[in-house]
């Protein structure tokens, strides 16, 4: 039986469903984190990607403590981040699944020894700078060693749905 975590003020259990629903309202990027083990590519979908620092260039990404990918990244000290384009929503689902053949049917190549998905909106090659435990996940702090972008529209995730960002129309008659 799963126990419900206590609230921040310690007054009682936090409703897990309410927490999940609250977090579903946070729009996040969709990326596939990749690494290599024994010459074979490995990867998983994440939406826990954020910029951390400009100098040095750093990002954060969270991986499940039980994931094989986390073990590989710990062993190799390196990982790639493929910021997916809006046309890659099927790859996002594929890499979020438990299947073993995640790279089958997906266009990719090795870039500086890491799996890079063709057609991504952005690519970052990172070295692990630090790990921070956080409940059932580990937050990786990655120093960006190389990066590039394309003109492809990035994929985002909110309310358990994939989408893209759209600018708000200009507000007319707004006070200056």
TAJOFEN-V376880 format. One record per residue. N is the residue number from 1. RES is the residue in one letter. SS is DSSP state (A for helix, B for strand, O for the rest). Layout:
n->N res->RES ss->SS
n->N res->RES ss->SS
This chain:
n->1 res->X ss->O
n->2 res->X ss->O
n->3 res->X ss->O
n->4 res->X ss->O
n->5 res->X ss->O
n->6 res->X ss->B
n->7 res->X ss->O
n->8 res->X ss->O
n->9 res->X ss->O
n->10 res->X ss->O
n->11 res->X ss->O
n->12 res->X ss->O
n->13 res->X ss->B
n->14 res->X ss->O
n->15 res->X ss->O
n->16 res->X ss->A
n->17 res->X ss->A
n->18 res->X ss->A
n->19 res->X ss->A
n->20 res->X ss->A
n->21 res->X ss->A
n->22 res->X ss->A
n->23 res->X ss->A
n->24 res->X ss->A
n->25 res->X ss->O
n->26 res->X ss->O
n->27 res->X ss->O
n->28 res->X ss->B
n->29 res->X ss->B
n->30 res->X ss->O
n->31 res->X ss->B
n->32 res->X ss->B
n->33 res->X ss->B
n->34 res->X ss->B
n->35 res->X ss->B
n->36 res->X ss->B
n->37 res->X ss->B
n->38 res->X ss->O
n->39 res->X ss->O
n->40 res->X ss->B
n->41 res->X ss->B
n->42 res->X ss->B
n->43 res->X ss->B
n->44 res->X ss->B
n->45 res->X ss->B
n->46 res->X ss->B
n->47 res->X ss->O
n->48 res->X ss->O
n->49 res->X ss->B
n->50 res->X ss->B
n->51 res->X ss->B
n->52 res->X ss->B
n->53 res->X ss->B
n->54 res->X ss->B
n->55 res->X ss->O
n->56 res->X ss->O
n->57 res->X ss->B
n->58 res->X ss->B
n->59 res->X ss->B
n->60 res->X ss->B
n->61 res->X ss->B
n->62 res->X ss->B
n->63 res->X ss->B
n->64 res->X ss->B
n->65 res->X ss->O
n->66 res->X ss->O
n->67 res->X ss->O
n->68 res->X ss->A
n->69 res->X ss->A
n->70 res->X ss->A
n->71 res->X ss->A
n->72 res->X ss->A
n->73 res->X ss->A
n->74 res->X ss->A
n->75 res->X ss->A
n->76 res->X ss->A
n->77 res->X ss->O
n->78 res->X ss->B
n->79 res->X ss->B
n->80 res->X ss->B
n->81 res->X ss->B
n->82 res->X ss->B
n->83 res->X ss->B
n->84 res->X ss->O
n->85 res->X ss->B
n->86 res->X ss->A
n->87 res->X ss->A
n->88 res->X ss->A
n->89 res->X ss->A
n->90 res->X ss->A
n->91 res->X ss->A
n->92 res->X ss->A
n->93 res->X ss->A
n->94 res->X ss->A
n->95 res->X ss->A
n->96 res->X ss->A
n->97 res->X ss->O
n->98 res->X ss->O
n->99 res->X ss->O
n->100 res->X ss->O
n->101 res->X ss->O
n->102 res->X ss->O
n->103 res->X ss->O
n->104 res->X ss->O
n->105 res->X ss->O
n->106 res->X ss->O
n->107 res->X ss->O
n->108 res->X ss->B
n->109 res->X ss->B
n->110 res->X ss->B
n->111 res->X ss->B
n->112 res->X ss->O
n->113 res->X ss->O
n->114 res->X ss->B
n->115 res->X ss->B
n->116 res->X ss->B
n->117 res->X ss->B
n->118 res->X ss->O
n->119 res->X ss->O
n->120 res->X ss->O
n->121 res->X ss->O
n->122 res->X ss->B
n->123 res->X ss->B
n->124 res->X ss->B
n->125 res->X ss->B
n->126 res->X ss->B
n->127 res->X ss->B
n->128 res->X ss->B
n->129 res->X ss->B
n->130 res->X ss->B
n->131 res->X ss->B
n->132 res->X ss->B
n->133 res->X ss->B
n->134 res->X ss->B
n->135 res->X ss->O
n->136 res->X ss->O
n->137 res->X ss->B
n->138 res->X ss->B
n->139 res->X ss->B
n->140 res->X ss->B
n->141 res->X ss->B
n->142 res->X ss->B
n->143 res->X ss->B
n->144 res->X ss->B
n->145 res->X ss->B
n->146 res->X ss->B
n->147 res->X ss->B
n->148 res->X ss->B
n->149 res->X ss->B
n->150 res->X ss->O
n->151 res->X ss->O
n->152 res->X ss->O
n->153 res->X ss->O
n->154 res->X ss->B
n->155 res->X ss->O
n->156 res->X ss->B
n->157 res->X ss->B
n->158 res->X ss->B
n->159 res->X ss->O
n->160 res->X ss->O
n->161 res->X ss->B
n->162 res->X ss->B
n->163 res->X ss->B
n->164 res->X ss->O
n->165 res->X ss->O
n->166 res->X ss->O
n->167 res->X ss->O
n->168 res->X ss->O
n->169 res->X ss->O
n->170 res->X ss->O
n->171 res->X ss->O
n->172 res->X ss->O
n->173 res->X ss->O
n->174 res->X ss->O
n->175 res->X ss->O
n->176 res->X ss->O
